[in-house]
């Protein structure tokens, strides 16, 4: 089993997990059947925050039923942070709605891009009660996901939906390629909703639970197991038409193990991110000030080579501020300052003198050039970041790009 170990940084941020407000199905089983020995860079959570969409772009995304967006940036010489979302909806009548959605946020390991999800939603009485069939359409039928959902309300706002998905639903019945099979079929159950209450209270939430998965590969005497959950919650209070205060909380827990010939490894990963902020979304002077706490813990156990085991944690307390300055009909500058205290710990098994505890100040300055359409529904950004904690020796910290289109 190949371990994923980034050269300098790996991203876990955010979970923002999923992450960043909720806008579509969150497939927790992601076809990654590897065990990951996670080692991050202490500035990783600053990188992630710097590359993510600003508040006004998020609200554009929440308000739309059709859109596409990609946000990405460099984490090191070999790795990128990337958030990709696609969503398209068509109301065929007051009774039938179709929807295609896909979302991925990659961070600490290589992940295959998920198949888009097709949802056929029926409102039998043309009211707010809906029932849905969901599925993916890969060429390999073994990997087709199938599910059902019930909902109250209609997207994008003032709705709640409960989904149940059977992952790789036909794997055991349609596998002419080898002897592998699921001893326990994976399923994901998810509750998602979004509400605007009295024009003052904005609430978005998602919680998904993965049933225990057990995948058998007889040819290598292999057994892979996985289970976990993910959550995401957003609450914004509108002070007036342009200013708000809010909080987001997100995270996940994942347990994985892999047994093969001459291999016995497992990992237990938890992530929590809490962001408290004030924002002014006035398009002529958009500003945001916030305090964010990110905590990642990963216990990696190698039961054959105990010296390879590692208990890793990274905690970051980050103060950040951003400011967007339009200066033309199509152009703007966007600036961000991120200051943080990072606490990293590496504990080996058995205990050795190699154990490390590293606490340090981390600082980043981000500048972005933005080119946008006159209706402001399309925005292209080019980013560049500089290290404030090492400005003289190594000032350049990486770059990135993003594009969002809603309609």
C-alpha positions as CSV (number, residue, x, y, z in Angstrom):
1,X,0.0,0.0,0.0
2,X,1.5,3.3,-1.0
3,X,1.8,6.0,1.6
4,X,1.1,9.6,0.6
5,X,3.7,11.9,2.1
6,X,3.8,15.4,0.7
7,X,7.2,17.0,0.3
8,X,6.5,20.1,2.3
9,X,2.9,20.6,3.1
10,X,-0.3,18.8,2.8
11,X,-3.5,20.5,3.2
12,X,-6.2,19.8,5.6
13,X,-8.2,22.7,5.8
14,X,-10.8,22.9,5.6
15,X,-13.0,21.2,6.1
16,X,-13.7,23.4,5.5
17,X,-14.4,19.8,4.8
18,X,-16.1,20.0,3.5
19,X,-16.6,22.0,3.6
20,X,-17.4,25.8,3.2
21,X,-21.0,26.2,3.4
22,X,-23.0,23.4,2.0
23,X,-24.1,23.2,-1.6
24,X,-24.4,19.6,-2.6
25,X,-23.9,16.0,-1.7
26,X,-20.9,15.3,0.4
27,X,-19.7,11.8,-0.7
28,X,-17.5,10.8,2.3
29,X,-16.4,7.6,0.7
30,X,-14.0,8.9,-1.9
31,X,-12.4,5.7,-3.4
32,X,-9.2,6.4,-1.6
33,X,-8.3,3.0,-0.2
34,X,-4.8,4.0,1.1
35,X,-3.5,4.7,4.6
36,X,-2.0,8.2,4.9
37,X,0.9,9.1,7.2
38,X,0.0,12.8,7.4
39,X,2.7,15.5,8.0
40,X,1.6,19.0,7.3
41,X,3.5,22.3,7.1
42,X,2.9,24.6,10.0
43,X,1.6,27.4,7.7
44,X,-0.8,25.0,5.9
45,X,-4.0,26.4,7.4
46,X,-3.0,30.0,6.5
47,X,-2.5,28.8,2.9
48,X,-5.9,27.3,2.8
49,X,-7.7,30.3,4.2
50,X,-5.9,32.6,1.8
51,X,-7.0,30.6,-1.3
52,X,-10.7,30.1,-0.3
53,X,-13.5,32.3,-1.7
54,X,-14.4,35.5,-0.1
55,X,-17.8,36.0,1.6
56,X,-19.6,37.7,-1.3
57,X,-18.6,35.0,-3.7
58,X,-19.9,32.4,-1.3
59,X,-23.3,34.2,-1.0
60,X,-23.5,34.3,-4.8
61,X,-22.9,30.6,-4.9
62,X,-25.5,29.9,-2.2
63,X,-28.1,32.0,-4.0
64,X,-27.6,30.4,-7.4
65,X,-28.9,27.1,-8.7
66,X,-26.4,26.9,-11.6
67,X,-22.7,27.5,-11.4
68,X,-19.2,26.3,-11.6
69,X,-16.1,27.3,-9.6
70,X,-12.5,26.3,-9.1
71,X,-10.2,27.7,-6.4
72,X,-6.6,26.5,-6.1
73,X,-3.2,27.5,-4.9
74,X,0.3,26.1,-4.3
75,X,1.1,24.4,-1.0
76,X,4.6,23.2,-2.0
77,X,6.6,22.2,-5.0
78,X,4.4,19.1,-5.6
79,X,1.0,19.8,-4.1
80,X,-2.0,22.1,-4.7
81,X,-5.0,23.0,-2.6
82,X,-8.1,22.7,-4.9
83,X,-11.8,23.3,-4.4
84,X,-14.0,22.4,-7.3
85,X,-17.8,22.6,-7.5
86,X,-20.3,22.2,-10.2
87,X,-24.1,22.5,-10.0
88,X,-26.8,22.6,-12.6
89,X,-30.5,22.5,-12.0
90,X,-33.5,22.6,-14.3
91,X,-37.2,22.7,-13.1
92,X,-38.9,20.8,-15.9
93,X,-42.3,21.6,-14.3
94,X,-43.8,22.3,-10.9
95,X,-43.7,18.6,-10.3
96,X,-40.2,17.5,-11.6
97,X,-36.7,19.0,-11.0
98,X,-33.4,17.6,-12.3
99,X,-30.1,18.4,-10.8
100,X,-26.4,17.6,-11.5
101,X,-23.8,18.3,-8.8
102,X,-20.2,17.5,-8.1
103,X,-17.8,18.8,-5.4
104,X,-14.3,18.0,-4.3
105,X,-11.8,19.7,-1.9
106,X,-8.4,18.0,-1.9
107,X,-6.0,18.3,0.9
108,X,-3.7,15.6,2.4
109,X,-3.8,12.9,-0.3
110,X,-4.4,12.2,-3.9
111,X,-8.1,11.8,-4.5
112,X,-9.9,10.7,-7.7
113,X,-12.4,13.3,-8.8
114,X,-15.9,12.1,-7.9
115,X,-18.5,11.2,-10.5
116,X,-21.2,13.9,-10.9
117,X,-24.4,13.1,-9.1
118,X,-27.7,13.1,-11.1
119,X,-30.8,13.8,-9.0
120,X,-34.3,13.4,-10.3
121,X,-36.7,15.1,-7.8
122,X,-40.4,14.7,-7.9
123,X,-42.9,16.9,-6.0
124,X,-46.1,14.8,-6.2
125,X,-48.5,17.5,-5.1
126,X,-46.5,20.4,-6.6
127,X,-45.9,21.6,-3.0
128,X,-42.8,21.4,-0.8
129,X,-42.6,17.7,-0.2
130,X,-40.2,16.0,-2.6
131,X,-38.8,12.5,-3.2
132,X,-35.6,11.9,-5.2
133,X,-33.6,9.2,-6.9
134,X,-29.8,9.9,-7.0
135,X,-27.0,8.2,-8.9
136,X,-23.7,8.3,-10.7
137,X,-23.0,7.0,-14.2
138,X,-19.4,5.5,-14.4
139,X,-18.5,3.2,-17.3
140,X,-17.6,0.5,-14.7
141,X,-21.0,-0.4,-13.3
142,X,-19.3,-1.7,-10.1
143,X,-18.6,1.9,-9.1
144,X,-22.1,3.3,-9.6
145,X,-23.6,4.9,-6.5
146,X,-27.4,4.8,-6.1
147,X,-29.6,6.5,-3.5
148,X,-32.9,8.0,-2.5
149,X,-33.8,11.2,-0.7
150,X,-36.8,13.0,0.9
151,X,-37.0,16.7,1.2
152,X,-39.1,19.6,2.5
153,X,-38.8,22.8,0.6
154,X,-37.0,23.7,-2.6
155,X,-33.3,24.6,-3.2
156,X,-31.4,26.8,-2.9
157,X,-33.0,28.1,0.3
158,X,-35.5,27.1,3.0
159,X,-35.2,23.4,2.5
160,X,-34.1,20.2,4.4
161,X,-33.1,17.0,2.6
162,X,-32.3,13.5,4.0
163,X,-30.3,11.3,1.7
164,X,-29.3,7.7,1.8
165,X,-26.7,6.5,-0.7
166,X,-25.4,3.0,-1.4
167,X,-21.8,3.4,-2.6
168,X,-20.5,1.1,-5.4
169,X,-24.0,-0.4,-5.3
170,X,-23.4,-3.1,-8.0
171,X,-19.8,-4.1,-7.1
172,X,-20.5,-7.6,-5.8
173,X,-22.9,-8.4,-8.6
174,X,-21.0,-7.0,-11.5
175,X,-17.3,-7.7,-11.0
176,X,-15.8,-9.9,-13.8
177,X,-12.3,-8.5,-13.3
178,X,-11.1,-10.1,-10.1
179,X,-12.2,-11.8,-6.9
180,X,-12.5,-8.6,-4.8
181,X,-15.8,-7.9,-3.1
182,X,-17.4,-5.9,-0.3
183,X,-18.1,-8.0,2.9
184,X,-19.9,-4.9,4.2
185,X,-21.4,-2.6,1.6
186,X,-20.7,1.1,2.3
187,X,-23.5,3.5,2.7
188,X,-23.7,7.2,3.5
189,X,-26.6,8.9,5.3
190,X,-26.7,12.7,5.1
191,X,-28.9,15.5,6.4
192,X,-28.6,18.9,4.7
193,X,-30.4,22.2,4.9
194,X,-30.3,25.9,4.3
195,X,-32.6,28.7,5.7
196,X,-33.1,32.4,5.7
197,X,-35.1,33.5,8.7
198,X,-36.7,37.0,8.8
199,X,-33.9,38.2,6.5
200,X,-31.6,38.4,9.5
201,X,-30.6,34.8,10.2
202,X,-28.7,32.7,7.7
203,X,-28.3,29.0,8.6
204,X,-26.7,26.2,6.5
205,X,-25.8,22.7,7.8
206,X,-24.8,19.3,6.7
207,X,-24.1,16.1,8.7
208,X,-23.1,12.8,7.0
209,X,-22.4,9.4,8.5
210,X,-20.5,6.5,6.7
211,X,-21.5,3.0,7.7
212,X,-18.5,0.6,8.3
213,X,-17.0,-0.5,5.0
214,X,-15.1,-3.8,4.6
215,X,-13.4,-4.5,1.2
216,X,-11.8,-7.9,0.6
217,X,-9.1,-8.6,-2.0
218,X,-8.4,-12.4,-1.8
219,X,-5.5,-12.3,-4.3
220,X,-3.3,-10.4,-1.8
221,X,-5.1,-11.6,1.3
222,X,-6.2,-8.0,1.8
223,X,-8.9,-6.4,4.0
224,X,-9.6,-2.7,3.9
225,X,-11.9,-1.1,6.5
226,X,-13.2,2.4,6.8
227,X,-15.9,4.4,8.6
228,X,-16.4,8.0,9.7
229,X,-18.6,11.1,9.7
230,X,-18.4,14.8,8.5
231,X,-20.2,17.9,9.6
232,X,-20.6,21.5,8.5
233,X,-22.5,24.4,10.1
234,X,-22.8,28.0,9.2
235,X,-24.7,30.8,11.0
236,X,-24.6,34.4,9.9
237,X,-26.5,37.3,11.5
238,X,-27.2,40.2,9.2
239,X,-26.5,43.5,11.0
240,X,-27.9,45.4,8.0
241,X,-28.0,45.0,4.2
242,X,-24.2,44.9,3.9
243,X,-22.7,43.9,7.3
244,X,-22.9,40.6,9.1
245,X,-21.3,38.6,11.9
246,X,-21.1,34.8,11.8
247,X,-19.6,31.5,12.7
248,X,-18.8,28.4,10.8
249,X,-17.9,25.0,12.3
250,X,-16.8,22.0,10.3
251,X,-14.9,18.8,10.7
252,X,-14.7,15.1,10.3
253,X,-13.5,11.9,11.8
254,X,-12.2,9.0,9.7
255,X,-11.0,5.5,10.7
256,X,-9.2,3.3,8.2
257,X,-7.2,0.1,8.3
258,X,-5.5,-2.0,5.7
259,X,-4.3,-5.6,6.1
260,X,-2.4,-7.4,3.3
261,X,0.5,-9.8,3.0
262,X,3.4,-8.2,5.0
263,X,1.3,-5.1,5.7
264,X,-0.8,-4.1,8.7
265,X,-1.5,-0.4,9.1
266,X,-4.3,1.8,10.3
267,X,-5.0,5.5,10.9
268,X,-7.5,7.5,12.9
269,X,-7.9,11.1,11.8
270,X,-9.9,14.0,13.2
271,X,-10.2,17.5,12.0
272,X,-12.1,20.5,13.5
273,X,-12.2,24.1,12.2
274,X,-14.1,27.0,13.8
275,X,-14.2,30.5,12.2
276,X,-15.7,33.5,13.9
277,X,-15.9,36.7,11.7
278,X,-17.3,40.1,10.9
279,X,-17.8,41.0,7.2
280,X,-18.9,43.9,5.1
281,X,-20.0,42.7,1.7
282,X,-20.4,46.1,0.1
283,X,-19.0,45.5,-3.4
284,X,-17.1,48.8,-3.3
285,X,-15.3,48.1,-0.1
286,X,-15.6,44.5,0.9
287,X,-13.9,43.7,4.1
288,X,-13.6,40.8,6.6
289,X,-12.0,40.3,9.9
290,X,-12.0,36.9,11.6
291,X,-10.4,34.5,14.2
292,X,-10.1,30.8,13.2
293,X,-9.0,27.7,15.1
294,X,-7.9,24.6,13.1
295,X,-7.1,21.3,14.8
296,X,-5.8,18.2,13.1
297,X,-4.9,14.9,14.8
298,X,-3.7,11.8,12.9
299,X,-2.6,8.6,14.6
300,X,-0.8,6.3,12.1
301,X,0.0,2.8,13.3
302,X,2.3,0.3,11.5
303,X,1.9,-3.0,13.3
304,X,4.8,-4.6,11.5
305,X,7.3,-1.8,11.6
306,X,6.6,0.0,14.9
307,X,9.3,2.6,14.3
308,X,7.2,3.8,11.3
309,X,4.2,4.7,13.5
310,X,3.5,8.3,14.3
311,X,1.0,10.4,16.3
312,X,0.8,13.8,14.6
313,X,-1.1,16.9,15.6
314,X,-1.2,20.5,14.3
315,X,-3.2,23.3,16.0
316,X,-3.4,26.8,14.6
317,X,-5.0,29.9,16.0
318,X,-5.3,32.4,13.1
319,X,-6.2,36.1,13.0
320,X,-7.0,37.3,9.5
321,X,-8.2,40.3,7.7
322,X,-9.1,41.0,4.0
323,X,-9.9,44.0,1.9
324,X,-11.1,44.2,-1.7
325,X,-10.6,47.5,-3.6
326,X,-12.3,47.9,-7.0
327,X,-10.5,50.4,-9.4
328,X,-12.3,50.0,-12.7
329,X,-15.4,48.6,-14.4
330,X,-13.9,45.1,-14.5
331,X,-10.9,45.1,-12.1
332,X,-10.1,45.0,-8.4
333,X,-7.3,44.3,-6.0
334,X,-7.9,41.9,-3.1
335,X,-5.5,41.9,-0.1
336,X,-5.3,39.6,2.9
337,X,-3.1,39.4,6.0
338,X,-3.0,36.1,8.0
339,X,-1.2,35.9,11.4
340,X,-1.2,32.7,13.4
341,X,0.4,30.7,16.3
342,X,1.0,27.2,15.2
343,X,1.6,24.2,17.5
344,X,2.9,21.0,15.9
345,X,3.7,17.7,17.7
346,X,5.2,14.5,16.4
347,X,5.2,11.5,18.7
348,X,6.8,8.2,17.6
349,X,6.1,4.7,18.9
350,X,8.0,3.5,20.8
351,X,9.0,6.9,22.3
352,X,12.3,8.2,20.9
353,X,14.5,11.2,21.2
354,X,13.2,12.0,17.7
355,X,9.9,13.2,19.1
356,X,9.3,16.8,18.2
357,X,7.2,19.7,19.5
358,X,7.4,22.8,17.4
359,X,5.5,26.0,18.3
360,X,6.0,29.0,16.0
361,X,4.6,32.3,14.6
362,X,3.4,32.1,11.1
363,X,2.5,35.1,8.9
364,X,1.2,35.5,5.3
365,X,0.4,38.5,3.1
366,X,-1.8,37.7,0.0
367,X,-2.5,39.9,-2.9
368,X,-5.0,39.1,-5.7
369,X,-5.7,40.7,-9.0
370,X,-9.4,40.2,-10.0
371,X,-11.1,40.7,-13.4
372,X,-14.8,40.4,-13.3
373,X,-17.9,40.8,-15.6
374,X,-20.1,43.8,-15.5
375,X,-22.9,41.9,-13.9
376,X,-20.4,40.5,-11.3
377,X,-21.5,37.0,-11.9
378,X,-18.1,35.9,-13.2
379,X,-14.9,36.5,-11.4
380,X,-11.3,35.5,-12.3
381,X,-8.6,36.0,-9.6
382,X,-4.8,35.5,-9.7
383,X,-3.1,35.2,-6.3
384,X,0.4,35.8,-5.0
385,X,1.5,35.2,-1.4
386,X,4.4,36.4,0.7
387,X,5.8,35.1,4.0
388,X,5.7,37.7,6.8
389,X,7.6,35.4,9.2
390,X,10.5,34.9,6.8
391,X,10.2,38.0,4.6
392,X,13.9,38.6,4.1
393,X,15.2,35.1,3.4
394,X,12.3,33.5,1.5
395,X,9.6,36.1,0.8
396,X,7.7,34.4,-2.0
397,X,5.3,31.8,-0.6
398,X,3.4,30.6,-3.7
399,X,0.5,31.6,-6.0
400,X,-2.8,30.4,-7.3
401,X,-5.9,31.2,-9.3
402,X,-9.6,30.9,-9.1
403,X,-12.7,31.3,-11.3
404,X,-16.4,31.4,-10.4
405,X,-19.4,31.7,-12.6
406,X,-23.0,31.6,-11.5
407,X,-26.2,31.9,-13.6
